[in-house]
Amino acid sequence: MGCSKGIEREVIEMEVTSLSAEGKIVIPKKLRKILRLRPGTKFTIELEGNRLILRPMKGDVARRLYGRYKGLDLLKDLEEEHLREAKDLR
């Protein structure tokens, strides 16, 4: 187990995969399940010594929140909160 930027890394799961002629790597199903990766997940990729480090990017906030607050008038709530805070300052 190597150290990177002062952080000890522990190998929890190890799988073998290969690089295709197109430069694609298949992430084994077991690891996709553990990390909850879905088709279309974007990754950052870093070269650290002789290692490639793949990190899933956090999902697009707008996409994750889309529809979550359906039916709520958030602008009205924000305006009311602002008025209450302004009244408290007087």
C-alpha positions as CSV (number, residue, x, y, z in Angstrom):
1,M,0.0,0.0,0.0
2,G,1.4,3.3,-1.1
3,C,1.1,6.7,0.3
4,S,-0.2,9.7,-1.8
5,K,-0.1,13.2,-0.5
6,G,0.3,11.9,3.0
7,I,-2.8,9.7,2.8
8,E,-2.5,5.9,3.4
9,R,-4.4,3.9,0.8
10,E,-5.8,0.6,1.5
11,V,-6.8,-1.9,-1.2
12,I,-10.3,-3.0,-0.4
13,E,-11.2,-4.7,-3.7
14,M,-8.9,-5.8,-6.6
15,E,-10.1,-6.9,-10.0
16,V,-8.4,-7.4,-13.3
17,T,-9.5,-5.7,-16.5
18,S,-7.9,-4.8,-19.8
19,L,-7.5,-1.9,-22.2
20,S,-9.3,-2.2,-25.5
21,A,-7.8,-1.1,-28.9
22,E,-10.0,2.1,-28.5
23,G,-8.4,2.9,-25.1
24,K,-11.5,1.8,-23.1
25,I,-11.3,0.1,-19.8
26,V,-14.3,-1.9,-18.4
27,I,-14.9,-1.3,-14.7
28,P,-16.0,-4.7,-13.3
29,K,-19.6,-4.9,-12.2
30,K,-18.7,-5.7,-8.6
31,L,-16.8,-2.4,-8.3
32,R,-19.5,-0.4,-10.2
33,K,-22.0,-1.7,-7.7
34,I,-19.9,-0.8,-4.7
35,L,-19.3,2.7,-6.0
36,R,-22.8,3.1,-7.4
37,L,-21.5,4.0,-10.8
38,R,-24.0,4.4,-13.6
39,P,-23.6,4.6,-17.4
40,G,-22.5,8.2,-18.2
41,T,-20.7,8.7,-14.9
42,K,-17.8,11.2,-15.5
43,F,-14.4,10.7,-14.0
44,T,-11.3,12.7,-13.4
45,I,-8.1,10.8,-14.3
46,E,-4.7,11.5,-12.8
47,L,-1.3,10.1,-13.4
48,E,0.5,9.5,-10.1
49,G,3.9,7.8,-10.6
50,N,3.0,4.7,-12.6
51,R,-0.6,4.6,-11.5
52,L,-3.8,6.0,-13.1
53,I,-6.2,7.3,-10.5
54,L,-9.9,7.4,-11.6
55,R,-12.2,9.4,-9.4
56,P,-16.0,9.6,-10.1
57,M,-17.1,13.2,-10.4
58,K,-19.9,14.3,-8.2
59,G,-23.1,14.4,-10.2
60,D,-24.4,17.6,-11.8
61,V,-26.2,19.3,-8.9
62,A,-29.0,20.6,-11.1
63,R,-29.6,17.1,-12.5
64,R,-29.7,15.5,-9.0
65,L,-32.1,18.2,-7.7
66,Y,-34.4,18.3,-10.8
67,G,-37.9,17.7,-9.7
68,R,-37.1,17.3,-6.0
69,Y,-38.9,20.5,-5.0
70,K,-41.7,20.3,-7.5
71,G,-44.8,22.1,-6.2
72,L,-42.9,24.3,-3.8
73,D,-42.7,28.0,-4.2
74,L,-39.0,28.4,-3.2
75,L,-38.9,32.1,-4.3
76,K,-41.8,33.0,-2.2
77,D,-40.2,31.2,0.8
78,L,-37.0,33.0,0.2
79,E,-38.7,36.4,0.0
80,E,-40.6,35.8,3.2
81,E,-37.4,34.8,5.0
82,H,-35.7,37.9,3.7
83,L,-38.6,40.1,5.0
84,R,-38.5,38.4,8.4
85,E,-34.7,39.0,8.6
86,A,-35.1,42.6,7.5
87,K,-37.8,43.2,10.1
88,D,-35.5,41.7,12.8
89,L,-32.8,44.2,11.9
90,R,-35.0,47.2,12.6
